[in-house]
Amino acid sequence: MRVYGPDFFRDFRCTGSECSDNCCRMGWDIEIDDDTYNYYKSLDCGLCEHISDENGEHYIIQRSGQCPFLNENGLCSIVLRYGEQHISEICTHHPRFYQWFGNYKEAGTGLCCERSAMLWLTHAGDIRFCDWETDEQPDDLDFDPTLLNAVLEARKTLISLMQSDRFTLSDKLALLLIFGLNAQDLDDTAQADGFLQLSAAFSDTRQLLELLSWARSDLHPHDRLDACKQILEYMSELEYMKPGFPGVIKQLSARLDELVSSGAEFSGSAAQADDRLCAVAVYYLFRYFIGCARSQQCLPVMVFTILSVWFTRLWSIMQFNDGVYSLEENIISVKEFSKEIEYSDNTDRIYEDIYTDSRLSARNILNAAEV
Ligand code: SF4
């Protein structure tokens, strides 16, 4: 099978006991696959007492918000006692993610992990993708190869746009929204052609400048603050695992005026800041845009990508104004957004609310992209 992913994919190593925010302490539902569960059962040593059994599905029962198998040194006691081959599939692969299309597979690492976030951000401006062969069997889920190729082509164009220095960060975010709005209008029976046409248009600088000028023709700078306020208010109503993230939303809301007015200074002074934000966009596009080759709507992917960059940028500006902006702090903000929004039910909620909640209107998103 041909596997395609960022060229640093195979460099990923879990830092285990050195990790400052171990994923075994997130309180997530961790599924145990059948083979692993049956192995634990065969050991008859009490491991299954920590695993729920509901309608044939098995999950680790979290203790005080962390995995009961995590020892006091931050290491997995199952790995230590029985070997790495005996942890569940999800524990083996996390934070790696995959997509399968017949004999083609994509692989990456999620931003919810600090080590992975570090890899994406330190490659900012020059994230490259490559492919390699594995001896896995082809997947048998249905897909349309013509549509897949068109979606891959369009994604390549968008990722290259995100890493180009021809446009500002605000331009790039606005263009993602314009792409999503156009893709939304594609005829269901001509999706592949539509993605190819959009890809061609979005490779043409002149056309992109025209699109930007058209999209911004009736935007007013004084609407930006209100748009950001509305989006933060919407975000404050989502559900979070830990109090830290809603606390950040409160701080951003309270200092919004100051943050919106310091955006230009931040971009001008914090070296690589906008490149790192583009790396965040590249991650979300790489991971989720391919869903358009199955049944995923394009617009929610674009809005979600813009929101992730916009929110991380506001948080970074606050760090910058407080004199603490750094790569390490940036990794924390990127990871927290991923943990609390991307790796939670909030993603589904945002994907739906884009169509119904006026605070997430295209106009508000476009205004926020200008910040
Ligand atoms: S968050 Fe990443 S680095 Fe930390 S323990 Fe989990 S996989 Fe390892």
Residues whose N, C-alpha, C, O or C-beta is under 5 A from the ligand:
A	BS01	SF4	R13 C14 T15 G16 C19 D21 N22 C23 H94 P95 C112 C113 E114 R115
